[in-house]
Amino acid sequence: MTIVEYFSFLPYGKYAFYVWSAYGIAFITVATLFIRARSNHKQTLINLNSKYSRQDD
């Protein structure tokens, strides 16, 4: 199998714009959700750490 045969599915004919825009939107959505979840997780850990940390007397 050559490289051309391997990537022959990429053009998608007349539906290329629809298919690639759907892939792009899906990727951006998943990446945004991942980044926001990670940020939210870090902020929650910081908040819990400050809330339940013991103070040295």
PyMOL CGO cylinders between C-alpha atoms (Angstrom):
from pymol import cmd
from pymol.cgo import CYLINDER

trace = [
    CYLINDER, 0.00, 0.00, 0.00, 1.42, 3.37, -0.99, 0.3, 1, 1, 1, 1, 1, 1,
    CYLINDER, 1.42, 3.37, -0.99, 1.08, 6.65, 0.86, 0.3, 1, 1, 1, 1, 1, 1,
    CYLINDER, 1.08, 6.65, 0.86, -1.36, 7.90, -1.78, 0.3, 1, 1, 1, 1, 1, 1,
    CYLINDER, -1.36, 7.90, -1.78, -3.60, 4.88, -1.25, 0.3, 1, 1, 1, 1, 1, 1,
    CYLINDER, -3.60, 4.88, -1.25, -3.35, 5.25, 2.51, 0.3, 1, 1, 1, 1, 1, 1,
    CYLINDER, -3.35, 5.25, 2.51, -4.50, 8.90, 2.46, 0.3, 1, 1, 1, 1, 1, 1,
    CYLINDER, -4.50, 8.90, 2.46, -7.04, 8.52, -0.35, 0.3, 1, 1, 1, 1, 1, 1,
    CYLINDER, -7.04, 8.52, -0.35, -9.91, 8.89, 2.12, 0.3, 1, 1, 1, 1, 1, 1,
    CYLINDER, -9.91, 8.89, 2.12, -8.93, 12.49, 3.01, 0.3, 1, 1, 1, 1, 1, 1,
    CYLINDER, -8.93, 12.49, 3.01, -10.68, 14.43, 0.22, 0.3, 1, 1, 1, 1, 1, 1,
    CYLINDER, -10.68, 14.43, 0.22, -14.20, 13.03, 0.98, 0.3, 1, 1, 1, 1, 1, 1,
    CYLINDER, -14.20, 13.03, 0.98, -15.46, 14.24, -2.39, 0.3, 1, 1, 1, 1, 1, 1,
    CYLINDER, -15.46, 14.24, -2.39, -18.07, 16.99, -2.30, 0.3, 1, 1, 1, 1, 1, 1,
    CYLINDER, -18.07, 16.99, -2.30, -18.57, 16.56, 1.45, 0.3, 1, 1, 1, 1, 1, 1,
    CYLINDER, -18.57, 16.56, 1.45, -15.01, 17.55, 2.39, 0.3, 1, 1, 1, 1, 1, 1,
    CYLINDER, -15.01, 17.55, 2.39, -15.91, 20.93, 3.90, 0.3, 1, 1, 1, 1, 1, 1,
    CYLINDER, -15.91, 20.93, 3.90, -18.68, 19.44, 6.04, 0.3, 1, 1, 1, 1, 1, 1,
    CYLINDER, -18.68, 19.44, 6.04, -16.57, 16.50, 7.21, 0.3, 1, 1, 1, 1, 1, 1,
    CYLINDER, -16.57, 16.50, 7.21, -13.41, 18.47, 8.02, 0.3, 1, 1, 1, 1, 1, 1,
    CYLINDER, -13.41, 18.47, 8.02, -15.32, 21.28, 9.71, 0.3, 1, 1, 1, 1, 1, 1,
    CYLINDER, -15.32, 21.28, 9.71, -17.13, 18.70, 11.85, 0.3, 1, 1, 1, 1, 1, 1,
    CYLINDER, -17.13, 18.70, 11.85, -13.79, 17.13, 12.80, 0.3, 1, 1, 1, 1, 1, 1,
    CYLINDER, -13.79, 17.13, 12.80, -12.38, 20.57, 13.58, 0.3, 1, 1, 1, 1, 1, 1,
    CYLINDER, -12.38, 20.57, 13.58, -15.33, 21.60, 15.74, 0.3, 1, 1, 1, 1, 1, 1,
    CYLINDER, -15.33, 21.60, 15.74, -15.27, 18.28, 17.57, 0.3, 1, 1, 1, 1, 1, 1,
    CYLINDER, -15.27, 18.28, 17.57, -11.54, 18.57, 18.24, 0.3, 1, 1, 1, 1, 1, 1,
    CYLINDER, -11.54, 18.57, 18.24, -11.83, 22.16, 19.48, 0.3, 1, 1, 1, 1, 1, 1,
    CYLINDER, -11.83, 22.16, 19.48, -14.76, 21.19, 21.73, 0.3, 1, 1, 1, 1, 1, 1,
    CYLINDER, -14.76, 21.19, 21.73, -12.97, 18.21, 23.27, 0.3, 1, 1, 1, 1, 1, 1,
    CYLINDER, -12.97, 18.21, 23.27, -9.75, 20.20, 23.74, 0.3, 1, 1, 1, 1, 1, 1,
    CYLINDER, -9.75, 20.20, 23.74, -11.64, 23.07, 25.38, 0.3, 1, 1, 1, 1, 1, 1,
    CYLINDER, -11.64, 23.07, 25.38, -13.47, 20.71, 27.72, 0.3, 1, 1, 1, 1, 1, 1,
    CYLINDER, -13.47, 20.71, 27.72, -10.21, 18.99, 28.65, 0.3, 1, 1, 1, 1, 1, 1,
    CYLINDER, -10.21, 18.99, 28.65, -8.42, 22.27, 29.37, 0.3, 1, 1, 1, 1, 1, 1,
    CYLINDER, -8.42, 22.27, 29.37, -11.32, 23.68, 31.40, 0.3, 1, 1, 1, 1, 1, 1,
    CYLINDER, -11.32, 23.68, 31.40, -11.71, 20.45, 33.40, 0.3, 1, 1, 1, 1, 1, 1,
    CYLINDER, -11.71, 20.45, 33.40, -8.00, 20.42, 34.17, 0.3, 1, 1, 1, 1, 1, 1,
    CYLINDER, -8.00, 20.42, 34.17, -8.09, 24.07, 35.23, 0.3, 1, 1, 1, 1, 1, 1,
    CYLINDER, -8.09, 24.07, 35.23, -11.18, 23.47, 37.36, 0.3, 1, 1, 1, 1, 1, 1,
    CYLINDER, -11.18, 23.47, 37.36, -9.53, 20.46, 39.00, 0.3, 1, 1, 1, 1, 1, 1,
    CYLINDER, -9.53, 20.46, 39.00, -6.40, 22.44, 39.88, 0.3, 1, 1, 1, 1, 1, 1,
    CYLINDER, -6.40, 22.44, 39.88, -8.47, 25.31, 41.29, 0.3, 1, 1, 1, 1, 1, 1,
    CYLINDER, -8.47, 25.31, 41.29, -10.55, 22.89, 43.36, 0.3, 1, 1, 1, 1, 1, 1,
    CYLINDER, -10.55, 22.89, 43.36, -7.40, 21.31, 44.81, 0.3, 1, 1, 1, 1, 1, 1,
    CYLINDER, -7.40, 21.31, 44.81, -6.06, 24.75, 45.71, 0.3, 1, 1, 1, 1, 1, 1,
    CYLINDER, -6.06, 24.75, 45.71, -9.35, 25.72, 47.35, 0.3, 1, 1, 1, 1, 1, 1,
    CYLINDER, -9.35, 25.72, 47.35, -9.56, 22.47, 49.33, 0.3, 1, 1, 1, 1, 1, 1,
    CYLINDER, -9.56, 22.47, 49.33, -5.94, 22.72, 50.37, 0.3, 1, 1, 1, 1, 1, 1,
    CYLINDER, -5.94, 22.72, 50.37, -6.43, 26.24, 51.70, 0.3, 1, 1, 1, 1, 1, 1,
    CYLINDER, -6.43, 26.24, 51.70, -9.72, 25.32, 53.37, 0.3, 1, 1, 1, 1, 1, 1,
    CYLINDER, -9.72, 25.32, 53.37, -8.44, 22.26, 55.19, 0.3, 1, 1, 1, 1, 1, 1,
    CYLINDER, -8.44, 22.26, 55.19, -4.83, 23.17, 55.78, 0.3, 1, 1, 1, 1, 1, 1,
    CYLINDER, -4.83, 23.17, 55.78, -3.69, 23.19, 59.37, 0.3, 1, 1, 1, 1, 1, 1,
    CYLINDER, -3.69, 23.19, 59.37, -2.25, 26.35, 60.74, 0.3, 1, 1, 1, 1, 1, 1,
    CYLINDER, -2.25, 26.35, 60.74, 0.91, 26.16, 62.80, 0.3, 1, 1, 1, 1, 1, 1,
    CYLINDER, 0.91, 26.16, 62.80, 0.41, 27.73, 66.22, 0.3, 1, 1, 1, 1, 1, 1,
]
cmd.load_cgo(trace, "trace")
